[in-house]
Amino acid sequence: MADALTASASVATDAPARYAKQLASHLGRRASVVEEKAGTRIVLPVGSCLLTPAEGSLELRADAADEEGLAVVTDVVGRHLERFGQRNELTVTWTRP
């Protein structure tokens, strides 16, 4: 997606790899999950999101061809991650370049 729109988020957590695995497993029922060198990519029909565990955070990068697709990807990934991390008060705040 060379001309894709992007949004990113850095989610503070002590268990970034666990949340990435849980999110990929859950969303993998309805989407494709691709392991890449940089992390795990969840591929939805309208775009994708790369999940990269880092020291103390889970880094998210959403890509889509248009605003509507990007809104769907950020909503789906953010909403599910916040639900999984509700006990630990995870918050996903997307930013645009």
mmCIF file as gemmi writes it, N, C-alpha and C atoms, coordinates in Angstrom:
data_model
loop_
_atom_site.group_PDB
_atom_site.id
_atom_site.type_symbol
_atom_site.label_atom_id
_atom_site.label_alt_id
_atom_site.label_comp_id
_atom_site.label_asym_id
_atom_site.label_entity_id
_atom_site.label_seq_id
_atom_site.pdbx_PDB_ins_code
_atom_site.Cartn_x
_atom_site.Cartn_y
_atom_site.Cartn_z
_atom_site.occupancy
_atom_site.B_iso_or_equiv
_atom_site.pdbx_formal_charge
_atom_site.auth_seq_id
_atom_site.auth_asym_id
_atom_site.pdbx_PDB_model_num
ATOM 1 N N . MET Axp A 1 ? 0.836 -1.188 0 1 0 ? 1 A 1
ATOM 2 C CA . MET Axp A 1 ? 0 0 0 1 0 ? 1 A 1
ATOM 3 C C . MET Axp A 1 ? 0.875 1.244 0 1 0 ? 1 A 1
ATOM 4 N N . ALA Axp A 2 ? 1.439 1.575 -1.136 1 0 ? 2 A 1
ATOM 5 C CA . ALA Axp A 2 ? 2.367 2.689 -1.225 1 0 ? 2 A 1
ATOM 6 C C . ALA Axp A 2 ? 1.705 4.02 -0.875 1 0 ? 2 A 1
ATOM 7 N N . ASP Axp A 3 ? 0.469 4.24 -1.315 1 0 ? 3 A 1
ATOM 8 C CA . ASP Axp A 3 ? -0.21 5.5 -1.05 1 0 ? 3 A 1
ATOM 9 C C . ASP Axp A 3 ? -1.218 5.383 0.089 1 0 ? 3 A 1
ATOM 10 N N . ALA Axp A 4 ? -0.989 4.44 0.976 1 0 ? 4 A 1
ATOM 11 C CA . ALA Axp A 4 ? -1.937 4.183 2.057 1 0 ? 4 A 1
ATOM 12 C C . ALA Axp A 4 ? -1.929 5.299 3.088 1 0 ? 4 A 1
ATOM 13 N N . LEU Axp A 5 ? -3.071 5.458 3.718 1 0 ? 5 A 1
ATOM 14 C CA . LEU Axp A 5 ? -3.179 6.342 4.867 1 0 ? 5 A 1
ATOM 15 C C . LEU Axp A 5 ? -2.752 5.532 6.085 1 0 ? 5 A 1
ATOM 16 N N . THR Axp A 6 ? -2.147 6.189 7.06 1 0 ? 6 A 1
ATOM 17 C CA . THR Axp A 6 ? -1.677 5.466 8.234 1 0 ? 6 A 1
ATOM 18 C C . THR Axp A 6 ? -2.089 6.166 9.521 1 0 ? 6 A 1
ATOM 19 N N . ALA Axp A 7 ? -2.133 5.38 10.571 1 0 ? 7 A 1
ATOM 20 C CA . ALA Axp A 7 ? -2.331 5.881 11.926 1 0 ? 7 A 1
ATOM 21 C C . ALA Axp A 7 ? -1.501 4.982 12.829 1 0 ? 7 A 1
ATOM 22 N N . SER Axp A 8 ? -1.017 5.53 13.925 1 0 ? 8 A 1
ATOM 23 C CA . SER Axp A 8 ? -0.217 4.715 14.827 1 0 ? 8 A 1
ATOM 24 C C . SER Axp A 8 ? -0.615 4.977 16.269 1 0 ? 8 A 1
ATOM 25 N N . ALA Axp A 9 ? -0.267 4.012 17.12 1 0 ? 9 A 1
ATOM 26 C CA . ALA Axp A 9 ? -0.538 4.137 18.547 1 0 ? 9 A 1
ATOM 27 C C . ALA Axp A 9 ? 0.535 3.379 19.303 1 0 ? 9 A 1
ATOM 28 N N . SER Axp A 10 ? 0.888 3.893 20.455 1 0 ? 10 A 1
ATOM 29 C CA . SER Axp A 10 ? 1.816 3.22 21.353 1 0 ? 10 A 1
ATOM 30 C C . SER Axp A 10 ? 1.047 2.968 22.643 1 0 ? 10 A 1
ATOM 31 N N . VAL Axp A 11 ? 0.805 1.694 22.942 1 0 ? 11 A 1
ATOM 32 C CA . VAL Axp A 11 ? -0.024 1.323 24.084 1 0 ? 11 A 1
ATOM 33 C C . VAL Axp A 11 ? 0.878 0.808 25.207 1 0 ? 11 A 1
ATOM 34 N N . ALA Axp A 12 ? 0.934 1.536 26.304 1 0 ? 12 A 1
ATOM 35 C CA . ALA Axp A 12 ? 1.772 1.146 27.44 1 0 ? 12 A 1
ATOM 36 C C . ALA Axp A 12 ? 1.223 -0.119 28.092 1 0 ? 12 A 1
ATOM 37 N N . THR Axp A 13 ? 2.108 -1.126 28.233 1 0 ? 13 A 1
ATOM 38 C CA . THR Axp A 13 ? 1.711 -2.385 28.863 1 0 ? 13 A 1
ATOM 39 C C . THR Axp A 13 ? 2.951 -3.16 29.292 1 0 ? 13 A 1
ATOM 40 N N . ASP Axp A 14 ? 2.814 -3.942 30.354 1 0 ? 14 A 1
ATOM 41 C CA . ASP Axp A 14 ? 3.898 -4.806 30.806 1 0 ? 14 A 1
ATOM 42 C C . ASP Axp A 14 ? 3.929 -6.121 30.03 1 0 ? 14 A 1
ATOM 43 N N . ALA Axp A 15 ? 2.898 -6.375 29.216 1 0 ? 15 A 1
ATOM 44 C CA . ALA Axp A 15 ? 2.794 -7.641 28.489 1 0 ? 15 A 1
ATOM 45 C C . ALA Axp A 15 ? 2.477 -7.426 27.013 1 0 ? 15 A 1
ATOM 46 N N . PRO Axp A 16 ? 3.337 -6.703 26.279 1 0 ? 16 A 1
ATOM 47 C CA . PRO Axp A 16 ? 3.012 -6.409 24.879 1 0 ? 16 A 1
ATOM 48 C C . PRO Axp A 16 ? 2.908 -7.649 23.996 1 0 ? 16 A 1
ATOM 49 N N . ALA Axp A 17 ? 3.782 -8.625 24.192 1 0 ? 17 A 1
ATOM 50 C CA . ALA Axp A 17 ? 3.74 -9.828 23.35 1 0 ? 17 A 1
ATOM 51 C C . ALA Axp A 17 ? 2.462 -10.631 23.607 1 0 ? 17 A 1
ATOM 52 N N . ARG Axp A 18 ? 2.046 -10.707 24.851 1 0 ? 18 A 1
ATOM 53 C CA . ARG Axp A 18 ? 0.822 -11.448 25.19 1 0 ? 18 A 1
ATOM 54 C C . ARG Axp A 18 ? -0.4 -10.796 24.544 1 0 ? 18 A 1
ATOM 55 N N . TYR Axp A 19 ? -0.488 -9.46 24.625 1 0 ? 19 A 1
ATOM 56 C CA . TYR Axp A 19 ? -1.632 -8.777 24.016 1 0 ? 19 A 1
ATOM 57 C C . TYR Axp A 19 ? -1.607 -8.886 22.493 1 0 ? 19 A 1
ATOM 58 N N . ALA Axp A 20 ? -0.427 -8.822 21.884 1 0 ? 20 A 1
ATOM 59 C CA . ALA Axp A 20 ? -0.332 -8.98 20.426 1 0 ? 20 A 1
ATOM 60 C C . ALA Axp A 20 ? -0.821 -10.368 20.019 1 0 ? 20 A 1
ATOM 61 N N . LYS Axp A 21 ? -0.394 -11.389 20.756 1 0 ? 21 A 1
ATOM 62 C CA . LYS Axp A 21 ? -0.801 -12.762 20.453 1 0 ? 21 A 1
ATOM 63 C C . LYS Axp A 21 ? -2.306 -12.941 20.635 1 0 ? 21 A 1
ATOM 64 N N . GLN Axp A 22 ? -2.849 -12.396 21.723 1 0 ? 22 A 1
ATOM 65 C CA . GLN Axp A 22 ? -4.282 -12.52 21.996 1 0 ? 22 A 1
ATOM 66 C C . GLN Axp A 22 ? -5.103 -11.815 20.921 1 0 ? 22 A 1
ATOM 67 N N . LEU Axp A 23 ? -4.685 -10.623 20.549 1 0 ? 23 A 1
ATOM 68 C CA . LEU Axp A 23 ? -5.4 -9.856 19.529 1 0 ? 23 A 1
ATOM 69 C C . LEU Axp A 23 ? -5.348 -10.567 18.175 1 0 ? 23 A 1
ATOM 70 N N . ALA Axp A 24 ? -4.178 -11.059 17.795 1 0 ? 24 A 1
ATOM 71 C CA . ALA Axp A 24 ? -4.037 -11.771 16.522 1 0 ? 24 A 1
ATOM 72 C C . ALA Axp A 24 ? -4.867 -13.054 16.514 1 0 ? 24 A 1
ATOM 73 N N . SER Axp A 25 ? -4.867 -13.762 17.629 1 0 ? 25 A 1
ATOM 74 C CA . SER Axp A 25 ? -5.638 -14.998 17.719 1 0 ? 25 A 1
ATOM 75 C C . SER Axp A 25 ? -7.135 -14.722 17.596 1 0 ? 25 A 1
ATOM 76 N N . HIS Axp A 26 ? -7.599 -13.705 18.294 1 0 ? 26 A 1
ATOM 77 C CA . HIS Axp A 26 ? -9.027 -13.377 18.273 1 0 ? 26 A 1
ATOM 78 C C . HIS Axp A 26 ? -9.463 -12.871 16.895 1 0 ? 26 A 1
ATOM 79 N N . LEU Axp A 27 ? -8.736 -11.886 16.36 1 0 ? 27 A 1
ATOM 80 C CA . LEU Axp A 27 ? -9.131 -11.31 15.071 1 0 ? 27 A 1
ATOM 81 C C . LEU Axp A 27 ? -8.822 -12.246 13.912 1 0 ? 27 A 1
ATOM 82 N N . GLY Axp A 28 ? -7.934 -13.221 14.13 1 0 ? 28 A 1
ATOM 83 C CA . GLY Axp A 28 ? -7.585 -14.184 13.095 1 0 ? 28 A 1
ATOM 84 C C . GLY Axp A 28 ? -8.727 -15.094 12.695 1 0 ? 28 A 1
ATOM 85 N N . ARG Axp A 29 ? -9.786 -15.088 13.471 1 0 ? 29 A 1
ATOM 86 C CA . ARG Axp A 29 ? -10.967 -15.881 13.101 1 0 ? 29 A 1
ATOM 87 C C . ARG Axp A 29 ? -11.673 -15.289 11.887 1 0 ? 29 A 1
ATOM 88 N N . ARG Axp A 30 ? -11.55 -13.98 11.724 1 0 ? 30 A 1
ATOM 89 C CA . ARG Axp A 30 ? -12.243 -13.3 10.614 1 0 ? 30 A 1
ATOM 90 C C . ARG Axp A 30 ? -11.306 -12.536 9.69 1 0 ? 30 A 1
ATOM 91 N N . ALA Axp A 31 ? -10.024 -12.564 9.995 1 0 ? 31 A 1
ATOM 92 C CA . ALA Axp A 31 ? -9.042 -11.834 9.198 1 0 ? 31 A 1
ATOM 93 C C . ALA Axp A 31 ? -7.815 -12.717 9.009 1 0 ? 31 A 1
ATOM 94 N N . SER Axp A 32 ? -6.945 -12.313 8.111 1 0 ? 32 A 1
ATOM 95 C CA . SER Axp A 32 ? -5.681 -13.02 7.934 1 0 ? 32 A 1
ATOM 96 C C . SER Axp A 32 ? -4.667 -12.48 8.929 1 0 ? 32 A 1
ATOM 97 N N . VAL Axp A 33 ? -3.822 -13.357 9.426 1 0 ? 33 A 1
ATOM 98 C CA . VAL Axp A 33 ? -2.746 -12.955 10.326 1 0 ? 33 A 1
ATOM 99 C C . VAL Axp A 33 ? -1.441 -13.392 9.685 1 0 ? 33 A 1
ATOM 100 N N . VAL Axp A 34 ? -0.529 -12.449 9.511 1 0 ? 34 A 1
ATOM 101 C CA . VAL Axp A 34 ? 0.74 -12.716 8.839 1 0 ? 34 A 1
ATOM 102 C C . VAL Axp A 34 ? 1.884 -12.352 9.778 1 0 ? 34 A 1
ATOM 103 N N . GLU Axp A 35 ? 2.775 -13.319 10.024 1 0 ? 35 A 1
ATOM 104 C CA . GLU Axp A 35 ? 3.964 -13.045 10.825 1 0 ? 35 A 1
ATOM 105 C C . GLU Axp A 35 ? 5.004 -12.394 9.925 1 0 ? 35 A 1
ATOM 106 N N . GLU Axp A 36 ? 5.519 -11.245 10.353 1 0 ? 36 A 1
ATOM 107 C CA . GLU Axp A 36 ? 6.536 -10.524 9.6 1 0 ? 36 A 1
ATOM 108 C C . GLU Axp A 36 ? 7.748 -10.293 10.496 1 0 ? 36 A 1
ATOM 109 N N . LYS Axp A 37 ? 8.829 -9.872 9.908 1 0 ? 37 A 1
ATOM 110 C CA . LYS Axp A 37 ? 10.046 -9.594 10.677 1 0 ? 37 A 1
ATOM 111 C C . LYS Axp A 37 ? 9.794 -8.539 11.748 1 0 ? 37 A 1
ATOM 112 N N . ALA Axp A 38 ? 8.985 -7.532 11.413 1 0 ? 38 A 1
ATOM 113 C CA . ALA Axp A 38 ? 8.716 -6.417 12.334 1 0 ? 38 A 1
ATOM 114 C C . ALA Axp A 38 ? 7.632 -6.723 13.36 1 0 ? 38 A 1
ATOM 115 N N . GLY Axp A 39 ? 6.882 -7.817 13.178 1 0 ? 39 A 1
ATOM 116 C CA . GLY Axp A 39 ? 5.808 -8.13 14.116 1 0 ? 39 A 1
ATOM 117 C C . GLY Axp A 39 ? 4.733 -8.968 13.463 1 0 ? 39 A 1
ATOM 118 N N . THR Axp A 40 ? 3.523 -8.825 13.96 1 0 ? 40 A 1
ATOM 119 C CA . THR Axp A 40 ? 2.377 -9.576 13.448 1 0 ? 40 A 1
ATOM 120 C C . THR Axp A 40 ? 1.418 -8.609 12.768 1 0 ? 40 A 1
ATOM 121 N N . ARG Axp A 41 ? 1.038 -8.936 11.532 1 0 ? 41 A 1
ATOM 122 C CA . ARG Axp A 41 ? 0.12 -8.076 10.784 1 0 ? 41 A 1
ATOM 123 C C . ARG Axp A 41 ? -1.252 -8.74 10.72 1 0 ? 41 A 1
ATOM 124 N N . ILE Axp A 42 ? -2.262 -7.965 11.112 1 0 ? 42 A 1
ATOM 125 C CA . ILE Axp A 42 ? -3.647 -8.399 10.984 1 0 ? 42 A 1
ATOM 126 C C . ILE Axp A 42 ? -4.176 -7.752 9.711 1 0 ? 42 A 1
ATOM 127 N N . VAL Axp A 43 ? -4.616 -8.574 8.767 1 0 ? 43 A 1
ATOM 128 C CA . VAL Axp A 43 ? -5.072 -8.068 7.472 1 0 ? 43 A 1
ATOM 129 C C . VAL Axp A 43 ? -6.589 -8.2 7.399 1 0 ? 43 A 1
ATOM 130 N N . LEU Axp A 44 ? -7.264 -7.061 7.394 1 0 ? 44 A 1
ATOM 131 C CA . LEU Axp A 44 ? -8.714 -6.993 7.255 1 0 ? 44 A 1
ATOM 132 C C . LEU Axp A 44 ? -9.037 -6.675 5.796 1 0 ? 44 A 1
ATOM 133 N N . PRO Axp A 45 ? -10.272 -6.859 5.358 1 0 ? 45 A 1
ATOM 134 C CA . PRO Axp A 45 ? -10.62 -6.554 3.966 1 0 ? 45 A 1
ATOM 135 C C . PRO Axp A 45 ? -10.347 -5.094 3.57 1 0 ? 45 A 1
ATOM 136 N N . VAL Axp A 46 ? -10.381 -4.167 4.526 1 0 ? 46 A 1
ATOM 137 C CA . VAL Axp A 46 ? -10.241 -2.746 4.203 1 0 ? 46 A 1
ATOM 138 C C . VAL Axp A 46 ? -8.875 -2.164 4.542 1 0 ? 46 A 1
ATOM 139 N N . GLY Axp A 47 ? -7.99 -2.952 5.15 1 0 ? 47 A 1
ATOM 140 C CA . GLY Axp A 47 ? -6.678 -2.453 5.53 1 0 ? 47 A 1
ATOM 141 C C . GLY Axp A 47 ? -5.993 -3.426 6.465 1 0 ? 47 A 1
ATOM 142 N N . SER Axp A 48 ? -4.924 -2.975 7.106 1 0 ? 48 A 1
ATOM 143 C CA . SER Axp A 48 ? -4.187 -3.868 7.994 1 0 ? 48 A 1
ATOM 144 C C . SER Axp A 48 ? -3.616 -3.108 9.183 1 0 ? 48 A 1
ATOM 145 N N . CYS Axp A 49 ? -3.134 -3.871 10.167 1 0 ? 49 A 1
ATOM 146 C CA . CYS Axp A 49 ? -2.502 -3.271 11.332 1 0 ? 49 A 1
ATOM 147 C C . CYS Axp A 49 ? -1.318 -4.141 11.732 1 0 ? 49 A 1
ATOM 148 N N . LEU Axp A 50 ? -0.152 -3.526 11.85 1 0 ? 50 A 1
ATOM 149 C CA . LEU Axp A 50 ? 1.055 -4.21 12.286 1 0 ? 50 A 1
ATOM 150 C C . LEU Axp A 50 ? 1.182 -4.046 13.793 1 0 ? 50 A 1
ATOM 151 N N . LEU Axp A 51 ? 1.308 -5.16 14.508 1 0 ? 51 A 1
ATOM 152 C CA . LEU Axp A 51 ? 1.469 -5.177 15.957 1 0 ? 51 A 1
ATOM 153 C C . LEU Axp A 51 ? 2.931 -5.49 16.256 1 0 ? 51 A 1
ATOM 154 N N . THR Axp A 52 ? 3.611 -4.586 16.942 1 0 ? 52 A 1
ATOM 155 C CA . THR Axp A 52 ? 5.017 -4.782 17.254 1 0 ? 52 A 1
ATOM 156 C C . THR Axp A 52 ? 5.246 -4.637 18.75 1 0 ? 52 A 1
ATOM 157 N N . PRO Axp A 53 ? 5.507 -5.749 19.448 1 0 ? 53 A 1
ATOM 158 C CA . PRO Axp A 53 ? 5.816 -5.65 20.874 1 0 ? 53 A 1
ATOM 159 C C . PRO Axp A 53 ? 7.151 -4.931 21.078 1 0 ? 53 A 1
ATOM 160 N N . ALA Axp A 54 ? 7.189 -4.024 22.02 1 0 ? 54 A 1
ATOM 161 C CA . ALA Axp A 54 ? 8.411 -3.285 22.35 1 0 ? 54 A 1
ATOM 162 C C . ALA Axp A 54 ? 8.582 -3.307 23.872 1 0 ? 54 A 1
ATOM 163 N N . GLU Axp A 55 ? 9.643 -2.753 24.349 1 0 ? 55 A 1
ATOM 164 C CA . GLU Axp A 55 ? 9.902 -2.688 25.786 1 0 ? 55 A 1
ATOM 165 C C . GLU Axp A 55 ? 8.865 -1.772 26.447 1 0 ? 55 A 1
ATOM 166 N N . GLY Axp A 56 ? 7.934 -2.362 27.172 1 0 ? 56 A 1
ATOM 167 C CA . GLY Axp A 56 ? 6.939 -1.587 27.902 1 0 ? 56 A 1
ATOM 168 C C . GLY Axp A 56 ? 5.767 -1.065 27.095 1 0 ? 56 A 1
ATOM 169 N N . SER Axp A 57 ? 5.654 -1.497 25.82 1 0 ? 57 A 1
ATOM 170 C CA . SER Axp A 57 ? 4.526 -1.026 25.018 1 0 ? 57 A 1
ATOM 171 C C . SER Axp A 57 ? 4.256 -1.963 23.843 1 0 ? 57 A 1
ATOM 172 N N . LEU Axp A 58 ? 3.048 -1.856 23.321 1 0 ? 58 A 1
ATOM 173 C CA . LEU Axp A 58 ? 2.672 -2.532 22.085 1 0 ? 58 A 1
ATOM 174 C C . LEU Axp A 58 ? 2.485 -1.432 21.05 1 0 ? 58 A 1
ATOM 175 N N . GLU Axp A 59 ? 3.292 -1.488 19.999 1 0 ? 59 A 1
ATOM 176 C CA . GLU Axp A 59 ? 3.237 -0.478 18.948 1 0 ? 59 A 1
ATOM 177 C C . GLU Axp A 59 ? 2.285 -0.949 17.854 1 0 ? 59 A 1
ATOM 178 N N . LEU Axp A 60 ? 1.384 -0.074 17.452 1 0 ? 60 A 1
ATOM 179 C CA . LEU Axp A 60 ? 0.393 -0.384 16.423 1 0 ? 60 A 1
ATOM 180 C C . LEU Axp A 60 ? 0.571 0.56 15.246 1 0 ? 60 A 1
ATOM 181 N N . ARG Axp A 61 ? 0.479 0.018 14.033 1 0 ? 61 A 1
ATOM 182 C CA . ARG Axp A 61 ? 0.497 0.862 12.836 1 0 ? 61 A 1
ATOM 183 C C . ARG Axp A 61 ? -0.58 0.355 11.886 1 0 ? 61 A 1
ATOM 184 N N . ALA Axp A 62 ? -1.6 1.159 11.72 1 0 ? 62 A 1
ATOM 185 C CA . ALA Axp A 62 ? -2.724 0.813 10.847 1 0 ? 62 A 1
ATOM 186 C C . ALA Axp A 62 ? -2.52 1.448 9.474 1 0 ? 62 A 1
ATOM 187 N N . ASP Axp A 63 ? -2.895 0.72 8.425 1 0 ? 63 A 1
ATOM 188 C CA . ASP Axp A 63 ? -2.794 1.203 7.046 1 0 ? 63 A 1
ATOM 189 C C . ASP Axp A 63 ? -4.083 0.882 6.311 1 0 ? 63 A 1
ATOM 190 N N . ALA Axp A 64 ? -4.524 1.786 5.464 1 0 ? 64 A 1
ATOM 191 C CA . ALA Axp A 64 ? -5.694 1.547 4.612 1 0 ? 64 A 1
ATOM 192 C C . ALA Axp A 64 ? -5.611 2.474 3.406 1 0 ? 64 A 1
ATOM 193 N N . ALA Axp A 65 ? -6.353 2.13 2.376 1 0 ? 65 A 1
ATOM 194 C CA . ALA Axp A 65 ? -6.335 2.912 1.141 1 0 ? 65 A 1
ATOM 195 C C . ALA Axp A 65 ? -7.127 4.21 1.256 1 0 ? 65 A 1
ATOM 196 N N . ASP Axp A 66 ? -8.112 4.254 2.173 1 0 ? 66 A 1
ATOM 197 C CA . ASP Axp A 66 ? -8.943 5.45 2.285 1 0 ? 66 A 1
ATOM 198 C C . ASP Axp A 66 ? -9.337 5.69 3.743 1 0 ? 66 A 1
ATOM 199 N N . GLU Axp A 67 ? -9.946 6.845 3.984 1 0 ? 67 A 1
ATOM 200 C CA . GLU Axp A 67 ? -10.33 7.244 5.348 1 0 ? 67 A 1
ATOM 201 C C . GLU Axp A 67 ? -11.303 6.255 5.989 1 0 ? 67 A 1
ATOM 202 N N . GLU Axp A 68 ? -12.25 5.788 5.207 1 0 ? 68 A 1
ATOM 203 C CA . GLU Axp A 68 ? -13.245 4.852 5.732 1 0 ? 68 A 1
ATOM 204 C C . GLU Axp A 68 ? -12.587 3.546 6.18 1 0 ? 68 A 1
ATOM 205 N N . GLY Axp A 69 ? -11.689 3.035 5.355 1 0 ? 69 A 1
ATOM 206 C CA . GLY Axp A 69 ? -10.978 1.809 5.704 1 0 ? 69 A 1
ATOM 207 C C . GLY Axp A 69 ? -10.112 1.985 6.94 1 0 ? 69 A 1
ATOM 208 N N . LEU Axp A 70 ? -9.42 3.126 7.019 1 0 ? 70 A 1
ATOM 209 C CA . LEU Axp A 70 ? -8.568 3.392 8.176 1 0 ? 70 A 1
ATOM 210 C C . LEU Axp A 70 ? -9.403 3.501 9.45 1 0 ? 70 A 1
ATOM 211 N N . ALA Axp A 71 ? -10.566 4.11 9.335 1 0 ? 71 A 1
ATOM 212 C CA . ALA Axp A 71 ? -11.459 4.221 10.5 1 0 ? 71 A 1
ATOM 213 C C . ALA Axp A 71 ? -11.898 2.842 10.978 1 0 ? 71 A 1
ATOM 214 N N . VAL Axp A 72 ? -12.17 1.935 10.052 1 0 ? 72 A 1
ATOM 215 C CA . VAL Axp A 72 ? -12.586 0.577 10.422 1 0 ? 72 A 1
ATOM 216 C C . VAL Axp A 72 ? -11.437 -0.155 11.11 1 0 ? 72 A 1
ATOM 217 N N . VAL Axp A 73 ? -10.24 -0.099 10.521 1 0 ? 73 A 1
ATOM 218 C CA . VAL Axp A 73 ? -9.086 -0.8 11.099 1 0 ? 73 A 1
ATOM 219 C C . VAL Axp A 73 ? -8.773 -0.277 12.493 1 0 ? 73 A 1
ATOM 220 N N . THR Axp A 74 ? -8.708 1.034 12.665 1 0 ? 74 A 1
ATOM 221 C CA . THR Axp A 74 ? -8.367 1.593 13.979 1 0 ? 74 A 1
ATOM 222 C C . THR Axp A 74 ? -9.451 1.289 15.005 1 0 ? 74 A 1
ATOM 223 N N . ASP Axp A 75 ? -10.709 1.306 14.574 1 0 ? 75 A 1
ATOM 224 C CA . ASP Axp A 75 ? -11.803 0.991 15.495 1 0 ? 75 A 1
ATOM 225 C C . ASP Axp A 75 ? -11.74 -0.462 15.948 1 0 ? 75 A 1
ATOM 226 N N . VAL Axp A 76 ? -11.623 -1.375 15.002 1 0 ? 76 A 1
ATOM 227 C CA . VAL Axp A 76 ? -11.632 -2.804 15.328 1 0 ? 76 A 1
ATOM 228 C C . VAL Axp A 76 ? -10.442 -3.16 16.227 1 0 ? 76 A 1
ATOM 229 N N . VAL Axp A 77 ? -9.245 -2.769 15.823 1 0 ? 77 A 1
ATOM 230 C CA . VAL Axp A 77 ? -8.05 -3.115 16.599 1 0 ? 77 A 1
ATOM 231 C C . VAL Axp A 77 ? -8.066 -2.422 17.962 1 0 ? 77 A 1
ATOM 232 N N . GLY Axp A 78 ? -8.348 -1.134 17.979 1 0 ? 78 A 1
ATOM 233 C CA . GLY Axp A 78 ? -8.352 -0.393 19.239 1 0 ? 78 A 1
ATOM 234 C C . GLY Axp A 78 ? -9.408 -0.88 20.219 1 0 ? 78 A 1
ATOM 235 N N . ARG Axp A 79 ? -10.597 -1.104 19.727 1 0 ? 79 A 1
ATOM 236 C CA . ARG Axp A 79 ? -11.702 -1.541 20.592 1 0 ? 79 A 1
ATOM 237 C C . ARG Axp A 79 ? -11.424 -2.911 21.207 1 0 ? 79 A 1
ATOM 238 N N . HIS Axp A 80 ? -10.936 -3.847 20.4 1 0 ? 80 A 1
ATOM 239 C CA . HIS Axp A 80 ? -10.647 -5.183 20.924 1 0 ? 80 A 1
ATOM 240 C C . HIS Axp A 80 ? -9.485 -5.152 21.912 1 0 ? 80 A 1
ATOM 241 N N . LEU Axp A 81 ? -8.43 -4.409 21.597 1 0 ? 81 A 1
ATOM 242 C CA . LEU Axp A 81 ? -7.288 -4.346 22.507 1 0 ? 81 A 1
ATOM 243 C C . LEU Axp A 81 ? -7.689 -3.728 23.843 1 0 ? 81 A 1
ATOM 244 N N . GLU Axp A 82 ? -8.473 -2.664 23.809 1 0 ? 82 A 1
ATOM 245 C CA . GLU Axp A 82 ? -8.923 -2.034 25.064 1 0 ? 82 A 1
ATOM 246 C C . GLU Axp A 82 ? -9.804 -2.99 25.863 1 0 ? 82 A 1
ATOM 247 N N . ARG Axp A 83 ? -10.624 -3.778 25.184 1 0 ? 83 A 1
ATOM 248 C CA . ARG Axp A 83 ? -11.464 -4.742 25.89 1 0 ? 83 A 1
ATOM 249 C C . ARG Axp A 83 ? -10.61 -5.826 26.549 1 0 ? 83 A 1
ATOM 250 N N . PHE Axp A 84 ? -9.624 -6.354 25.807 1 0 ? 84 A 1
ATOM 251 C CA . PHE Axp A 84 ? -8.748 -7.376 26.376 1 0 ? 84 A 1
ATOM 252 C C . PHE Axp A 84 ? -7.945 -6.824 27.554 1 0 ? 84 A 1
ATOM 253 N N . GLY Axp A 85 ? -7.555 -5.569 27.473 1 0 ? 85 A 1
ATOM 254 C CA . GLY Axp A 85 ? -6.728 -4.971 28.517 1 0 ? 85 A 1
ATOM 255 C C . GLY Axp A 85 ? -7.499 -4.13 29.507 1 0 ? 85 A 1
ATOM 256 N N . GLN Axp A 86 ? -8.805 -4.329 29.582 1 0 ? 86 A 1
ATOM 257 C CA . GLN Axp A 86 ? -9.651 -3.516 30.462 1 0 ? 86 A 1
ATOM 258 C C . GLN Axp A 86 ? -9.18 -3.579 31.913 1 0 ? 86 A 1
ATOM 259 N N . ARG Axp A 87 ? -8.822 -4.748 32.386 1 0 ? 87 A 1
ATOM 260 C CA . ARG Axp A 87 ? -8.376 -4.917 33.773 1 0 ? 87 A 1
ATOM 261 C C . ARG Axp A 87 ? -7.114 -4.088 34.058 1 0 ? 87 A 1
ATOM 262 N N . ASN Axp A 88 ? -6.262 -3.972 33.042 1 0 ? 88 A 1
ATOM 263 C CA . ASN Axp A 88 ? -5.019 -3.201 33.196 1 0 ? 88 A 1
ATOM 264 C C . ASN Axp A 88 ? -5.146 -1.778 32.662 1 0 ? 88 A 1
ATOM 265 N N . GLU Axp A 89 ? -6.372 -1.377 32.353 1 0 ? 89 A 1
ATOM 266 C CA . GLU Axp A 89 ? -6.675 -0.022 31.889 1 0 ? 89 A 1
ATOM 267 C C . GLU Axp A 89 ? -5.875 0.391 30.649 1 0 ? 89 A 1
ATOM 268 N N . LEU Axp A 90 ? -5.765 -0.528 29.679 1 0 ? 90 A 1
ATOM 269 C CA . LEU Axp A 90 ? -5.085 -0.187 28.427 1 0 ? 90 A 1
ATOM 270 C C . LEU Axp A 90 ? -5.915 0.849 27.671 1 0 ? 90 A 1
ATOM 271 N N . THR Axp A 91 ? -5.234 1.808 27.101 1 0 ? 91 A 1
ATOM 272 C CA . THR Axp A 91 ? -5.879 2.851 26.311 1 0 ? 91 A 1
ATOM 273 C C . THR Axp A 91 ? -5.161 2.967 24.971 1 0 ? 91 A 1
ATOM 274 N N . VAL Axp A 92 ? -5.931 2.962 23.896 1 0 ? 92 A 1
ATOM 275 C CA . VAL Axp A 92 ? -5.377 3.11 22.554 1 0 ? 92 A 1
ATOM 276 C C . VAL Axp A 92 ? -5.74 4.507 22.049 1 0 ? 92 A 1
ATOM 277 N N . THR Axp A 93 ? -4.714 5.312 21.783 1 0 ? 93 A 1
ATOM 278 C CA . THR Axp A 93 ? -4.917 6.652 21.241 1 0 ? 93 A 1
ATOM 279 C C . THR Axp A 93 ? -4.17 6.726 19.914 1 0 ? 93 A 1
ATOM 280 N N . TRP Axp A 94 ? -4.937 6.77 18.843 1 0 ? 94 A 1
ATOM 281 C CA . TRP Axp A 94 ? -4.349 6.787 17.496 1 0 ? 94 A 1
ATOM 282 C C . TRP Axp A 94 ? -3.889 8.192 17.141 1 0 ? 94 A 1
ATOM 283 N N . THR Axp A 95 ? -2.753 8.283 16.442 1 0 ? 95 A 1
ATOM 284 C CA . THR Axp A 95 ? -2.262 9.552 15.917 1 0 ? 95 A 1
ATOM 285 C C . THR Axp A 95 ? -2.005 9.381 14.425 1 0 ? 95 A 1
ATOM 286 N N . ARG Axp A 96 ? -2.109 10.484 13.714 1 0 ? 96 A 1
ATOM 287 C CA . ARG Axp A 96 ? -1.886 10.475 12.261 1 0 ? 96 A 1
ATOM 288 C C . ARG Axp A 96 ? -0.633 11.291 11.963 1 0 ? 96 A 1
ATOM 289 N N . PRO Axp A 97 ? 0.113 10.864 10.96 1 0 ? 97 A 1
ATOM 290 C CA . PRO Axp A 97 ? 1.342 11.622 10.606 1 0 ? 97 A 1
ATOM 291 C C . PRO Axp A 97 ? 1.02 12.992 10.053 1 0 ? 97 A 1
